[in-house]
Amino acid sequence: MINEQELDNLIICKKCHTLHEKISLPNKKKALCTKCNVVLYQEDKNIIDKTLALVLAAAISLIIAYQYTIVTINIQGLEKSLTVGSLFMVIMENEQYIVGVMFIFLIVIFPITIIFSMLTLLYLMKIKKAPYLTKRLLILLAHVRPWSMVDIFFISLLVAMVKLFDYAYIELGVSFIAFIFTLILDIIITKKVSFYELWDKHTEIYGTIDE
């Protein structure tokens, strides 16, 4: 029977699911899967500071994306500027209430919750305060993060724009650029740090915390 401490020293590759035993690494080094060469984990003493800076930049970018015009469409002299808010209103005016609720949760509420939970989590871990709250934030992020659909929304927007190119003049807005920066930063953050590493850092900073 494997006890809890022994389980903590094991890690599964997220790509091929090969089981590995975790070992200590020198600073700036990475552990790779022996089968598929995917990065399993890394050792970076400044990972919280670096990730905090990236998440802060993503938060600013996301706020801009929600505040300003995404695109301006001109069809035969009729001009319409679209924002996230106006898109939601169009959906509701067409009585697509379920789609509207899904839109507001998947494109607005969940992304905002994820970004600002990450900011709070990383800041508290940096100052080594509120161990119980940071643990609950980690659990919240593990549940909520898969429900953020900003990337799907952006791809859908691009597809719609391509279909309109033959019929309308389309001008990109500030929000469109902000969404690009947000998605790039999200990819960098996801690639740079995993929830496993955040849990590991949490244990390193606070030790084991009882419920």
N, C-alpha and C positions, 0 to 999 in steps of 0.2 A: 504493500500500500504506500503510495506517494503522499507525503505530508504537504501542508500548505507552504512551508518554507522551500521545499524542493521544487514545487510548482512555480514559485516566484523566480526561480533560476532558469526556467525554460521559456523559450520564445518560439512562436510558430511563424513561418514565412507567410506573408499575406498573399503571395502569388501562387506558390506551389504547395503550401501547407506542410513543408518539411519542418520537423521539430529540431530545435537546436538548444544547446546549453549556453546560457549567457555567461560571458566572462568580462572581467574588467578591461577597459580600453584606455590607452593614453589619450590625452586631450587632442581634439581635432581628428581622431581616427574613427573609421566606420567598420562595422561588422557586416559581412556579406553572406548571403545564403550560399551554402556549399553546392546546391543543386542548380539554382537559376540565377545566381549572382545579384539578386535584388538586395538593396540595403535593408538590413534588419533593424539596426539601431546605431546610434553614434554617440560619441562623447564630446560635448562642447560645454565648457564652463560658462560661456556667455550666451547660451541658447535662450534663456528667458529674456535678456535685454534685447537680443536681436529680433526675437519673435514679437516682443512687445512693440518695437519700432515698426515692424511690418504691419501688425494688426492695427496700430494707430493710424498709419497711412491708409489702410483699407477702410477704416471707419470714416475718415474724412472724405475719401473718394465715394463711398456709398451714400453719405449724406448729400453730397453734390449731385449724385446720380438721381436721387429722389426729388431734389428741389428744382432742377432746371429742365429745359426742353430736351427730349431725346432726339426727335426729328421734326422737321417742318416739311409738310407735303403740300405741293401746289399742283392742282389738277385743273387745267383750263381756267386759270385765274382764281380758282377757289383755294384758299390757303388755310391749312389747319396745322397748328403746333401741338405736338403730343408730349405729355409728361406721364409719369407713372400714375398720378392722380387722375388725369383726364382719361387714360385708358381704363381705369377702374370704373369711372363714371359711365363711359360708353357701354361697358359690359352690363352694368346695373340698369341703364336706360333701356337696354334690349331685353331686360327681364331674365338674364342668364345669372340668376342669383347664386347657384351652386358654384358656377365658374368664377363668379366675383369673389365669393368667400375663399375659394381655393387660391385665387390670384393674390388676395391681400395677405393670406397667411404664408404662402410659399415664396412670394416675391418681396414681401415687405416685413411682416412680423418675424418670421423665422430667421432671415438673414440679419436683421437688426439684433435679435436676441443672441444669435451666435457671436456676432462681432463684439457686442458690448459685454457679453459674458466672458469672452476671451480676454478683453481688456481688463476687466475686473479681476479675473483669475490670475493673469500674469503679473499685474501690479501688486496684488496681495502676496503672491509667491515671492516677488522681488523684495518686498519689505518684510517677508516672513511673518505675516499676520493672518488671523482668522482661518486656522486650519480646517475647522469643520465646514465653513462656508466654501472654501476652495475645493474641498472634496465634493460637496453637493454640486458645485458648478461644473466640475469634471464629469459627473454623472449626467447632468443636464445636457452638456455639450455632446456627450456620446449618443444621447437619444435624439437630439434636435438636429444635429449637423446633417444627417442624410436627407432631411426634408427641405433644405435650402435649394431652390430651383432657379437661382439667378442666371446660371449658365444656360439652362434650357430656355428661359425667357429671352435671353440675348440671341441665341441661335434662331429661335422662332421669329424674332424681330428681323434678323438678317434675311431669313427666307422670305418674309413678307415684303421687305424692301426690294429684293431681287425681282419679285413678281410685279412690283409697281414701277420699275425703272422704265418700261416701255410706255407707260401712260402718264407718269407724273414726274415733276421736278422735285427731287428730295435733297434737303439740306440737313446735314448732321448737326446736332446741337451739343452743348457742353455736357449734358447728361450722357450722351452716347460715348464720348471719350472717357468720362468718369467710370462708366460700366466696364470699359475695356481695361482700365487700370485696376479696378476692383477684382476682375476675374484673373488678371495676371498675378496680382498680389496673393489672391486666394490659392492659386496653383503653387506659387513659391512657398507660401506658409505650409500647405499640405505636404509638399515635397520635403521641406526643411525639418518639420517636426511632426511626430506622430503622437496619438493619444497615449501609446505605450510609454514614450519618452516623458510626456507630461506627468503620467502617473509615477514614473520612476523618480522624476525630480521632486514630485510632491512627497514621496516617501523619504527621499534624501533630506528634504528640508524639515518636514514635520514629524517624521517617523510614522509608526502605525497608529491610526486613529480609530477608536471604537465608535460605533454608531450611537 
